[in-house]
Amino acid sequence: MVEVLITAIVAIVSAVLGWLLSHYWQSKSYSLAVDNERSQWNTDVEMWARNVIEVLSRLRYQFDTMEQSKAVEVSSELSLQLSILIDQGRLYFPNVMRECYGQHKQPSRQGYRSFVLDPLVAAFKISKGTALYFDVSGGNARYGNNMYSRALQVYQNAFLSFIEAVLLIQKTHDSLIKRLDETGDSINASKLKSILSPENKKDPSPRGAEYWLGEHGGIPNEADIIGATTNPGKPS
């Protein structure tokens, strides 16, 4: 009787352990699949975003160094490239709330355009000669020599902020640092953290361009920054 009871208990425990292990590995496999899918999507979006940033930067240069009408005239190729990139961007950021607006349009055009693409459309319109209704002034005058180049800088900054958010860049950095720590590579984890994810009071804040211009009174040296514990420099 006792042997039968022990056998039954062992069978139950084995079944429970088997289920727990199976559930663990299933969860692990699912997490890995999700991470791989996310990684591929991030790679594709990042490549697209790189091309967008290059076109926006070139477009801004044209408008920063020329009078508006001339900049519009010589920017036709950049305008075309940006238009193509906007439509490519719809593959990653399709219209939203399709049931709320544009029911008479084709399916891909129904709804509202993703806010990620809105600054790009505004930049495209500037490249075609559309007038602006605002100007960045005051401390932001360094954005450019005229209202159009300054506006294009605003659009590029907004686009970068959106891309940082959708790619979960900070979370990716934190995960990478954590994995290095978990594998025992604490030295490189600390160096990487000081560059990618410095924290207030715990890590040195970026020294700013002033440091690299020599305003601190010495020769700039990356060794002063990686692994440093204090920050006498100025913020950027």
N, C-alpha and C positions, 0 to 999 in steps of 0.2 A: 504493500500500500504506500509506504514511504517512498519507495523507488519510483512508483508511478507518479506520485506528487512531484518529486524532484524533477523527473523527466518532463512533466507538464510545465513546471516553472521555467526550466531551461529552454524549452521550446518557445514559451511566451516571451522570455527575455531576448532570445535570439531573433524572434520575429520583430520585436520592437526595435532592437538595434539595427536589424536589417532595413526596417522602414526608415529609421532616422538617417542611416547612411545613404540610402537611396534618395531621400528627400534632400539631403545636403548636396549630393553630387548633381542632382537635377537643378537645384537652385544655383549651384556653382556654374553649371553648363549654361543655364539661361543667362546668368550675369555676364559670362564671357561672350555669349552671342550678342547680347545687347551692347556690350563695350565695343565689340568688333564692328557692329553696324554703325554705332555712333562714331567710331574712329574713321570709318570710310566716308561717312557723310561730312565729318569735319574736314577731312582731307580735300574733298571735292569743293566744299564751300570756301575753304582757305585759298585754294588755287584760283577760284573765281574772284574772290575778294582782292587778291594780289593784283589781278589784271585791272579791276576797278580802280584801285588806289593809284596805279601807274597812269591810267587815263585821266583821272581827276587831277593828279599832280601836273601832268603836262598841260592840261586845259587851264589850270590856274596860272601856270607860267605864261601862257599866251596872253591871258587877260591882265596879268600883272605888268607885262612889259609893253603892251600896245594899247592904243585907244580902242574903245569898245567895238566900233564898227569894223576896224581892221582885224581885231581879234576874232570876231565872228567870221569874217571872210576867210581867214587862214585856218580856222578850226573845223572845217567841214569833215575832214577825215577823223578827227578825234570825236566829233559829234556822232558820226556813224558808228564808231567803235563803242561809244557809250550806249547808244541805242541798242546795239546787239547785246551788250552786257546786261542791260536792263531786262531784256526778254529772256536771256539765259538765267537771270536771277529769279525769274518766275518759276523755274523748275525747282528751286530750293525754297522760295518764299511765295507760294501761290496766293491768289486773292483769298480774302477771308470774308465771312458773313455773306456768302453768296445768295442766301435767301432774302437778304435785306435790300439789295440794290442791283440794278442792271439786269433785270430778268430778260430784257429784250436783246441782250448781247449774246455773243457766243459764250459757251461754258467757261472758257479760260479767262474771259473778261468780266464775268459776272462778279458782283460783290465789290469789296474795297481792296485797293492795292495794299500790300504789306508795307508797314511804315519803314521797314528796312530799305525799301526801294525808293521811297518818296524823295530823299535828298538827291538821289541820282537823277530822278526825273526833273527836279528843279535845276540841277546842273546842266542837264541836256537842254532845257528851255533857255537857259542863259547862253549856251553855246549857239543857239539859233537866233539870239537877239532879243529875247523877252526882257522887258524892263523889270527892275527891282523896286520894292516898296520899303526897303530898310537899308541901313548901313551900320556896320560895326564900327564903333568909334571908341574914344577914350583909350584905355589900356590895351585894347585889342587892335589898335591901328597897325601893330606889327604884323597883322595877318596879311597885309598887302598894301599896294600903292593906290588902290581905288576900291570903290564899293563892290565891284564885280569880283575881283580877285579875293577880297575879304569874305564875300558871301560863299565863294567856292571853298574857302578854307573852313568855314562853318559847316558846310555840307560834308566835307571830308571828315572832319572831327566827329560829326554825328554818326556817320556811317561806321567809323572805327569803333565808336561806343556800342553801336548795335551789334557789330560782328563779335566784339569781345564778349558780349552777353550771350549771344546764341551759341557760340563755340565753347562756352564755359571755360574760358582760358584760365582763369584763376583757380578753378576747381581742378583742372588738369595739372597745373603746376603743383598744387598742394598734394595731389595723389602721387605724383612722381617723387616728390621729396619724401613723402611717407614711405613709399616702397623702398627707397634707398636706405632710409633709417631702419626699416624692418629687416633688410638683408645685412645689416651690420656696417654699412658704409656711412657712418655718421659724419665723417670728415667732409666727404663730397656733398652729403645732404645739407650740411651746414653752409658750405660755400654756395650751393645752388639756391638755398633759401635766402641768403643774404643778397643775391642778385634778383631772384624772381619774386620773392614774397617777404620783403623786410617788414617787420612789425614795429609799431611805435615803442620807443624806449628800449626794446630788446635788441634791435638790429640797427645798423647805421642807415640813415636815409640817404637817398642819392645826393651826390655832392653838387650837381648842377654843372652847366657849361662853364661857369666861372672858374671852377676848379681846373678844368682842362685848358683854360686860357691862361692859367698861371696866376690868377688873382690872389691865391693863397700865399704866394711868395716862394713857391718851390717848383720843382719839375714834376708834372703829373705822372703818376705811376699807378697802374692797376693793382699792384700788390698792396697799396695803401687802402684799397677799397675791399677787395675780396678777403673776408675773414676779419675785417676791422671791427672794433668794438665801440668806437666813438666816432662822431662826425663833426669836425670843426668847420666844415665847408658850408656853403650857402645852398638853399634849395633852388631847384630849377624853376 
